[in-house]
Amino acid sequence: MQESEHIVDYVFIGLGAANSLIIRQMHAQDMLYNASFVIIDPDEKLLNDKTFCFWAKKKEIEELGIASLINHSWELLGINADAPRAVSPYSYHHISSITLYDELRSILSTCNVQFIRERAETVSNNPANSLLTITTQNHTITTKYVFDSRPPRWNPPQSHQTFLLQSFFGWRITTEEPQFDIETFTMMDFSVDQSNATQFVYVLPFSPTHALIELTRFGSSPIDHTYAQEQLTRYCQQKQLGLYVIEHEEQGIIPMSSCTLQEESISQTFYRTGSGAGKVKPSTGYAFKEMARDAIHIVDSIHSQHFKQRVILRSGKFSFYDRLLLKILESHPHRGKEIFERLFQYVDRKIVLQFLEEKTPFLEDISIFIALPKLLFMKYAVKDIFSGIARHAFGFLPLIVSLFFLLSKQYELEWINWSVLAIGMILIGIPHGAMDHVLSIGERSIQSLALFILGYVAKGMIMLAIWIMSPLIGLIIFLLYSMWHFGQAEYEQENIHNPWLLFLRGFAVLSFILATHIPETNVIINALSIPSIPDTAGFLTSSLLSESSIVLLILTVFIQPRKSTILSTASLLMGIFLPLLQAFGVYFVFHHSFLGWNHLKKGLNKTHLELLELSAPFSLGAFAILSLFFFSGNLAIHEFAPLFFVFLSCLSFPHVLEMHSFYGSIFKRK
């Protein structure tokens, strides 16, 4: 039976480095005075179970406030048996975990803290009071803030991603005679068996007779305990260390992964920390300095009550470099030794350290890659780029279609554009909105389907009635929910769920399409008995509305600079030179509908063929109604357009409601 606790201020799940650093930072900011908190960890942290190492400049140590934790520092870096070299302005630092734990115990001895020696099972949020609930086997705790340092949960690797392990096994040894240069740490000594992986020995000398000697492997499988002991014994013999005593054994596994972490949106006051927050550098396994920085950012956000969205998705050039290296280590594990040896042999070691902590400019990046096996890296760079293009085909598609439409227009072949739009509407434009019956009722009885159809038609008729009573109100309502829907579909692709950002993006897109085609827009709304939209001369063009909409559209790109957003914006900008219906059609069919279709495919776990089969009945019905509109009375395009917009609004109103519910259910599952 679970024991219910009173509300506490903070709950820490796990008391490793990440959460310990957060508590230290809270203590430094006087945030623990009169605060109550719970620490959930089955381990009492009485042993020196880990080694934390990192390189840093003196100023960084001061800024991070970790000088008191450092046990040893080294100024020289060794690779293999080469002469050690200085890495100034960096120094390499070592922190024993017991030093961190002991300091933490001293802090906690003065605090109102409860220890629960169990494992956390669930974390949930109560939206009504913004409190979080954590359960263990015997306890239920309610709190304002949770700091969860449990191991990360990874999404399955895609073709361009890699999941390797950095595993290590080490001895702290004491020799009879002085054997170690206490000024030099050996970062990588590859004079060991590679065993179809990338393996090296790492040496940290604490005194002339005492050192940590550790065998490290980058590979798909962890290092075997017995095998590691044999290799360390052989290494000590090779280095002629003489008689020695093994004081302590140390082992561990760190993920080296370019996969994405599963995102959790439990609450603004729920913090993933450590490796679960993506603070481990995938290609090296180093994390301590990033965790110390993260502790400062987290505590500052709590202290100021200014909660920012924490992005744990790695992107940019260094993410690209990590993917390349990990893919090479996975596919050609025997090349790892060559890569790292060349890196440290031909590049200044302090530049290598700067590169590994992701602080080099692009020109220095090039100089580093020149020192590496060029053909090998070029091969995997090309593979990664083409994989990216394939993954983001949905983004490139409207861009390609827009370019094609512009060429057709240039050569007066616009009938091709209308044909492509018609085919697109048949294949994906209408079918993507004809899945609403599955979203609402699933694959159930005929009676359920009939009730759904009645409700769906009733919603459409309500929208039609609004148009009849007041075309202006009908237009405003249509534009408002279309803006929301467009923004929601775009940002669902990028896991962005802020409602204000959704609407801003949708508003920017739809207002841009209309404002950059004001004469055509006015023709359509005039045909609906709606007054023209007034416009005045702008600063650079004859249309202030057009200029304003362009600025707003580009502004949304700067607010959320995502690949799909950038590509769709480029396509929209090309649409300035197309007729209104073509510009809208390209966006609606080849971007919005394409996104929606793929979200349905993923969310419903269906194949493309299964989706087409499920959407067929309603797609055929929509085609029949659309054909009736188009062919009755032999309407010209300017006469057809107003009827099409009314038809589209009546059809899309219930569709937007169903998709909003669908996206909400996906968001909750995440």
N, C-alpha and C positions, 0 to 999 in steps of 0.2 A: 504494500500500500504506500502510495506516495505521500510525502510530507509537504504541505503547502507552506511557502515562506511569505513574509511580508515584502513589500516593494523595496528594492534596493536601487542605488544609483547606477552601479556598474557591475557587469558580469564579464569575467575573462574566461574564455574557454581555452584552456591550455596555458601553460606558463613557460613557454620557450622564449627565444630571444625577442621575437616581435612584440609579444604582449608585455614582457619584462621592460622593454624599452619605452613602451607607452606609459607604464606605471611610473617609471623613473621621470619621464617628461611631465606627467601630472603632478608628481611630487615637486619638481622644480618650479611649477607654476602655482603651487599652493592650492591645488584642486582636490587634494585628499583630506583636507581639514574638514571634519564633520561629515565626510562622505561615507556611505556604506557600500561595500561591494563584496562580491562572491567570486572565488577562484575555483574553477572546476578542472581538476587534473588528478588522475590517479597516482602520479609520480610526485614524491615529496621534494625532488630536486636537491638531494643531499650529495650527489656524486658529480664528479667532473666528467660529464658524459659527452661533451662536444668541444670542438675547437672552432672559434670564429676568427677568420682572418680577412684582411682587406688592405688595399693600399690607399693612402690619402695624403694630402698636403697638410701642413701644420694648421693652416687656417680652417680647413674642413673639420679637423678634430675639435677645435675650439667651438665652431658653429654647431656641431652635433652634440657637444657636451659629453663626450665619452672618454676624455683623457684619463679619468680615474679608473677606468676599467682595463686599460691596456697593460698587459703583463710584460711584453717584449716587443721590440721594434728592430728592424734591420734596414740598412741603407744600401746594401749591395744585393743584386739579384744574380743567381747562377742558373745556367742551363747546361745540362750534361756535365762534362768535365771542363767546359770552356772557362776562361778567366771571368770571374764575376765582374759585373759592371754596376756603376752607380745609377740610380733611377731618380735622383734629385730633379724636381722639388718633392717627389713622392718619397714616402717611407712605407715599408710593409709592416703591418701591425698584427699582433696576436692577442686574443682575449680568451682566457679559459672560461668555460661556462660556469664553473663554480664561483669565479669572481663575480660574475653577474648575479648568480643566485644568492650569494652571501650578502651582496649590497642590497638586493631586493628584500631579503629577510629582515635586514636592519630597518628598511623603510616600512615594511608591513607590520613590524612589531609595535609601531605607534598608531596603527590604523584600525578602524572598525571593519575587520575583514573576516569572512567565514570561508573555510576551505572545505570543499566537497571532493573526496577522493574517489570519484566515479568518472565515467565518461558521459559527455553530453549526448543526448539522443535526438532531440528535436528543438528547433527554434521557430517560433511563430509570432506573428504580429497581430495586435488588436487595433484596427484602424479607429475604433471609437475613442480610445484614450491614448493612442500612440505609444502604448507600452508593449514590451516584448516578453514572451514567456519561453523559458528554457526548461526542458525536462531531462532528468536523469532517471536511473532505475528507481531511486527512492525519494527524489525531490522534484518539486516544481517551483521555479523561481520567476518572479515578475520583476522587471527592471526597465530603466530608461535607456540604457546603452548596453550593447553587446559587442565584445571584441573576440572574434572567432578565428583561432589560429590552427584549426584542424587542417589536415592535408588537402591540397587542391583537388577539385573534381574536373576532369578534363573532358572536353568533347572528343568524340572519336576522330582519329587523324584522317585528314583528307589526303589526296594524292600528293600534294606539294608539302605536306607536313610530316614531321618526324617525331617519334617518341623514343628517346634513348635514356639510359641511366648513367649517372656518374656514381659509381660505387667505390668505396675505399675501405681499406683495412690497414691500421697502423699500430706501431709500437712506440711507446715512450721508453727509451733505453738509457741506461747509465753504463758508461764504459770505464774500464780500470785506468786507462791512460787518456790524456787529452787528445781528442780526435776531430773536433769540430771548430770551424771558423765562426765565431759568434757574431761577426759582422755581416755574414752572408746567409741568405736563405736560398735553398735550391728549389726553384719553382717547378721545374720539369727535368727529370733525368731519365732519358729513354733507353738507358743501357740495361733494359730488362726484356724478357720475353713479351712479345706483343699479343700472342694467342688470339689471332683473328679479331683484334680490337685495337684501341689506342690506349696503351698502358705506359705509365711512368711512375717514378718515385719522387715524392715530395719530402723535403727535409727542412725542419725548423730547429736550429740549434739554440738551446736556452743557456747553455754553458759549454765550456770546452769538453765536458764529459757527459752532457745530458742533451738529448734531442728527441724530437718526434720524427720517426721515419715511416712514411705512409705509402702504400701502393694504391694507385688510383687507376680506375678503368673507365673509359668512355665506350660504352657498348650496349647492345640490346639486352644482354643478360647480366645480372649482378656478379661480382667477383666471389669466387668460392673461398670459404674460410681457410680450408686446408691448403689450397693452392696458394693463397696469399701468404700464408706462413712460410711455405717453401720458398717463394720468390723473395721474401724479405730476408730469410736466412742466407740465401745465395747472394743477395745484394750486400749484406753486411760482410760476408766473406770476401766478396769482390773488392770492397772498399777497405779491406784489411783493418776492420775496427777492433780486432782482438777479442778479448773476453768482455762480455756485457751482460747486464741483467735487464730483463723486461719488467719494467715497473707497472705498466698499464697498457691495456689494449683498447683501441678505439676503432669503431666501424660505423658505417652509415651509407645511405643511398639518397641521392639528390636527383630529381627528374631533370632531364635535359630535353625540353620539348618545345617545338614550335606550334603545337596545337593550341587551340583557344580554350580558355577556362569557361566553365559553365557559369553564366551570370545569374546572380541572385538579387532580387529587388524586394527584400523583406521589409526594409524600412530605411529611412535616412540615418537612423541611429544604430543601424546594424553595420558593423565594420568587419570585413574579411581582412586578415592581417597575415604577414609573412608570405610563405609560398602560395597560399590560397588567394592572395591579392596580387599575384604575378610579380613579386619582388625578387625572384631568383632570375639572374641572367641566364638565358637558356644555353648559351654556348660555353659558359664557364662554371656555373653553379654558385658564383659569388652573390651574396644577398645582404650581408650585415649592414653595410653602409646605406643601402637603399631602405632597409627596415628602420634605421635610425632616422633617416629623412622623413619617412612615412609617419613615424611616431610624432614628429614635430608638427606635420601637417594635420594629422588627426586631432591632436590635442588643441591646436590653434582653432580648428573648426568648431570643436566643442566649446572652447572658452569664449569664442566670439558668437556662437550660435549661428554661424554662417556655413550652412551645409552645402558643399559642392558635390556634383555627381562624380564619383570615383571611377575613372576609366582604367580598367585592368587589361584592356585589349592592346597588345603591342602592335605598333605600326611604324612606318617610316623606314629609312635606309638601314638602320641597325637591325631592325626586325628582318629585313631582306637578307642582310649579311649572315645573321644567325641561321636562317632557313637554309642558306647555301651550305654553310659549314656542317650543320647537322645532317643534311641530306647526303653530303659527301661521306661523312663518318659512318652513316648507315649503309650506304652502297659500297663504299671502298674503305673499310675500317683500317686496312693496312697502310693507307695514305696519310693517316692522322699524324704519325711520327714525322713524316717528311714535311707536312704543312707547318706544324709548330716549330720544328727545327729551323726551317727557312725563315719563318716569321721573326724569330728572335735573333737569327744570325745576320740578316740583311737589313733589319729595321732597328733604329734606336729604341732601346728597351723602354724608355720612359714614354715614347710615342706609342709603343704597343700597349702599355698600360692605359694610356689616355684613350686609345682606340677601344680597348676592352671595356672601359667604363662609359663608352658612347659619347665622347667629347671631342672627337677630331673633326675638322672641316673636311669637305668633300675632296679637296686637292690632296690632303694627307691620306685620305682613304685610298685614292688611286695609287699613291706611292707604296702603300702597304700591299695592295693587290698585285702590283708589278713584281713584288718579291715572292709571290706565291705561284704554285703551278697554274699558269694562265689558262691553258686549254681546258683543264679540269673545271676550274671555276666558271669559265665562259660557257661551257657545256651546260652546267647546272643553272647558271643565270638565265640562259635562253629557255630552258625547260620551265623555270619558275615564272618567267614573264609570260610565256604562252599559256601556262596553267592559270595565271591571273586573268588573262584575256578570256579564257574559257569560262572561268568562274563568274566573271562580270559581263558575260555576253548580254545580259539584260540591260546593262548600262550602255554598251556600244551599239545595240540594235537601233534605238531611236536616232542615234547620231548617224549611223550608216544610211538609214531610211531618209533622213533629212537631206543628206548630201545627194542621194539618188533623186529625190524630188526636185531639188534645185537644178540638177542637170537636165531632168525631163522638162522642167519649166523653161530653161534656157533654150532648148531645142524645140519648144512648142509641142511637146508630147505629153501634155497634162492629162490626157485620157488614161495614160499609164498610171499616173498617180491615183486617179479616182479608182481605177481597177484594183490597184494594190490595197487601197484603203478598204474597198468592198470585201476583198478576200480576207484581209485582216479582221474585219468586223465579223465575218462568217466563222473564221477559224478560232478566234480568241476573244474579240471584243465583246460580242454577245454571250458566248459560252461562259466567260469568266463570271458573268452576272446571273447565269442560269443554274448556279449550284446552290441557290439560297434554300431550296427545299431540303437539301441534305444537311445544311448547317442548322436549320430550325428543327426538323423532325427526324433526321437520320433516314435510314432505309426501313420505314415502318409500313403501316397498313394503308390501304386505299382511302379509308375514312380520314386518317390523319392527313393524308396528302390533300384530300378535298377541302378540309378545314383550312389547311395552310394556303391553298390557292384562293379561297374566299377572302381570307385575311389579307393576302398579298394584293389582290385586286382592289380590295376596299381601301387600302393605304394609297394605292395609285390613283383611285378615283377621288380621294380626298385632295390629293395634289392637283388633279385636273379641275376640281371644283374651285380651288383657290385661284388657279389661272383664269377661270371663267369670270369669277367675281372681281378679281383685281389682278390683271397681268403684271403690274409693278410689284405687288407683294409676292406673287408667284415667282417672278424672276429673282427677287431678293432671297427668298427662301431657298430656291434652287441653287443659287450661287453660294450661299452660306454652307449648306450641307455638302455641296460638291467640293468646296475648299477644304473642309474638314476631312472628307474622304480621301482626296488626293494627297494631302499631307500625311494622313495616317498610313496609307499604303507605302509612300516613299520612305517614311521613317521607321516603319515596322521592319523594313529590309535592313536597317542599321541599328535595330534594338534601341531606338529612341522613343520614349513614351511620354515626354513632357507635353501636355495638351496645348500649352501656349505656343510651343515650337511647331507642333503639328499644324495648328491652324495658320500660323504665320507663313509656313512654307506653302500650304495649299492656297492661301490668299495671294501670295506672291506669284505663284504659277498661273492661277486662273486670271488674276487681274492683268498680268503681263500679256497673256494671249489676247485678251480683249482690248487692252489699252493700246497695244501695238498694231491693232487693226480697227481703229475707231470708226472709220467710214463704213466698213462692212458690219461692224457691231451695231451701229446706229440703224442701218438698213433693216437688220433683223428685228431689233426691238421696236422700230417704227411700225413694222408689219404686225407687231403684237399690240399696237396702239399705246406704246410706251414712248414718252418724249426722248429725244436724242440726248446723249451724254455730252455736256459742253466740254470744250477743250480750248486751250489758249496756246500761243507760241511758247516754246521752251527756250532754254539757254542756247542749245546747239541745233535744235530741229524745230519744225513747225508744231510739235506736239509736246506740251508739258506733261500730259498724262503718260505718254510713251516713255519719256525720259525718267519720270518718277518710278514707273513700273520696272524699268531696267535696273535702276539703282537698288530697289527693294529686292529684286530677284537675286542680284549678285550679293547683296548683304546677307541673305540667308545662307549662301555658300560659305561666307566667312564665319558665320555663327556656327554652322555644323559642316565643316569641310570633309565630306565623305565622297568616295569615288563615284557612287551611283548618282549622288546629288550634283557633282561637278559635271558628269557626262550628260545627265538629263538637261542641265542648265545650258550646256553648249548646244544641244539639239534645239532647245527652245529658242535660243538666240538666232539660230538659222531660220527658225520659223517666221521671223520678221519678214522675210522675203518671199514667203508663201502666202496664198490666200488663207483667210481665217479658218475655213472648214478643214483645209489640209493641215494647217499648223495645229489645230486642236485635235484632229484625227491622228496625227503622228504621235502626239503625247498620249492621247487616250488609249489608242490601240497598242502601240509598240513600246510604251513605257508603263503606264498605269495598269492596263489589262494584263500585260505580261507579268508584272510584279504580283498582281492579285492572283493570277493563275498559279504561279509558283508557290505563293503562300498557301493556297488551297491544297495543292499537291502535297506539300510538306505537312501541313496541319492535319489533313485527313488521311495521310499515309496512303495515297492512291497513285497509280501510274497515270501518265497523260491519257492513255486509251480509256482507262476506267473513268476518268473525269469527263471525257467526251461522251461516253455512254450515259453517264448520270445526268449530264447537262442537256442531252439531245432533245428530250420532250419540250422543255421550256425554250431552248434555242430555236426550235422549229416554230413554236408559237410566236416568238418575238420576230422571227424572219417574216412570218405571214402578216403580222400587223404592220411591220415596217414597209413591206412590199405594197400593202394596201394604201398606206400613206403616199408612197412614192409614185405609184403608177396611176392612182386615181386622178383623173382630170389633167393628166399630162403636165404636171407642174414644172416650172422652171426652177433652177437651183436656188434662186433668191426667194422663191415662193415656198420651196420645200424646206429650206433651212428653219424658218420659225416653227413649222409643224414638227420638224425633227427635234428641235430643242424642247418643245412641250412634251412630245412623246418620250424623249430621253429622261426628262425630269420625273415624269410619272412612273417610268420603269425603274429609275435609279433610287427614288425615295425609299421604298421598302428594302431595296438592295443595300443601301448605305446603313440602314438600321441593322440588318442581318450581319453585315461585315464588321460593323462596330462591335457587336456581341462576339463574333468569331475572334477578332483581334484581342479583345479583352480576355477571352478564355486562354489564348496562347500566352498572353502576358502573365497570367496567373500561374500557368504551368511552368513557365521559366523560373 
